[in-house]
Amino acid sequence: MTYNSLIVMVLFSVAANVNSVAVDGIQDVKSRFIPLVVDRQGRKWVNMVWRSFRPLKVCIGSVNFVEKSTPFNLLDFCLSQTDSLLLLD
């Protein structure tokens, strides 16, 4: 494995953690903030505002974003392509 592929794996792993940490952060802040609102009407508006928040996603192109399994899928694809090219000889 070259240094380039190792760096790509690290970068994709960090990008994948951005989404999962953002989801956990929104849930944590929501669970701490909503009980502070006393009246029912206020809780309704706070819930609506929290539902509008979207977790951060690191996008690749305009369609795909990096998930937890993306680094492993990328590595699997690269290794399978390398194997296929080596078998052509």
PLY file of the C-alpha trace (Angstrom):
ply
format ascii 1.0
element vertex 89
property float x
property float y
property float z
element edge 88
property int vertex1
property int vertex2
end_header
0.00 0.00 0.00
1.49 3.33 -1.00
1.47 6.51 1.00
-1.08 8.03 -1.36
-3.66 5.34 -0.69
-3.00 5.59 3.04
-3.57 9.36 2.96
-6.77 8.90 0.95
-8.01 6.33 3.47
-7.31 8.69 6.38
-9.00 11.64 4.66
-12.10 9.61 3.78
-12.27 8.23 7.32
-12.17 11.74 8.77
-14.82 12.88 6.28
-17.01 9.93 7.25
-16.72 10.85 10.93
-17.96 14.38 10.21
-21.46 13.12 9.43
-21.72 10.76 12.41
-20.41 13.36 14.87
-22.81 15.98 13.45
-25.78 13.63 13.93
-24.70 12.87 17.50
-24.14 16.58 18.21
-27.58 17.59 17.01
-29.22 14.84 19.10
-27.19 15.80 22.18
-28.00 19.51 21.95
-31.65 18.73 21.23
-31.95 16.48 24.29
-30.42 19.18 26.49
-32.23 22.21 25.07
-35.84 21.08 24.54
-36.51 20.24 28.22
-35.60 23.86 29.07
-38.65 25.13 27.15
-41.57 25.07 29.53
-44.77 25.69 27.57
-46.19 23.32 24.99
-46.39 25.88 22.18
-42.72 26.75 22.68
-41.70 23.08 22.53
-43.61 22.71 19.26
-41.64 25.54 17.65
-38.34 24.35 19.08
-38.98 20.84 17.70
-39.75 22.31 14.30
-36.54 24.36 14.31
-34.44 21.34 15.37
-35.95 19.20 12.62
-34.80 21.81 10.09
-31.14 21.35 11.09
-29.33 18.92 8.83
-26.17 17.08 9.84
-23.01 17.99 7.98
-22.09 15.87 4.99
-18.81 15.86 3.09
-19.80 15.47 -0.56
-17.91 13.86 -3.39
-19.21 15.46 -6.54
-22.82 16.55 -6.58
-24.55 13.27 -5.71
-22.58 11.15 -3.23
-21.41 11.87 0.28
-18.92 10.02 2.45
-20.42 7.43 4.79
-18.70 5.19 7.33
-18.23 2.42 4.77
-16.91 4.64 1.96
-13.17 4.28 2.81
-13.47 0.50 2.83
-15.49 0.43 -0.37
-12.90 2.64 -2.03
-10.07 0.39 -0.87
-11.95 -2.72 -2.00
-12.57 -1.21 -5.44
-8.92 -0.21 -5.86
-7.63 -3.62 -4.81
-10.07 -5.49 -7.04
-9.11 -3.31 -10.02
-5.43 -3.94 -9.30
-6.05 -7.69 -9.12
-7.96 -7.63 -12.39
-5.18 -5.75 -14.13
-2.55 -8.13 -12.80
-4.54 -11.14 -14.03
-4.60 -9.73 -17.58
-0.89 -10.50 -18.02
0 1
1 2
2 3
3 4
4 5
5 6
6 7
7 8
8 9
9 10
10 11
11 12
12 13
13 14
14 15
15 16
16 17
17 18
18 19
19 20
20 21
21 22
22 23
23 24
24 25
25 26
26 27
27 28
28 29
29 30
30 31
31 32
32 33
33 34
34 35
35 36
36 37
37 38
38 39
39 40
40 41
41 42
42 43
43 44
44 45
45 46
46 47
47 48
48 49
49 50
50 51
51 52
52 53
53 54
54 55
55 56
56 57
57 58
58 59
59 60
60 61
61 62
62 63
63 64
64 65
65 66
66 67
67 68
68 69
69 70
70 71
71 72
72 73
73 74
74 75
75 76
76 77
77 78
78 79
79 80
80 81
81 82
82 83
83 84
84 85
85 86
86 87
87 88
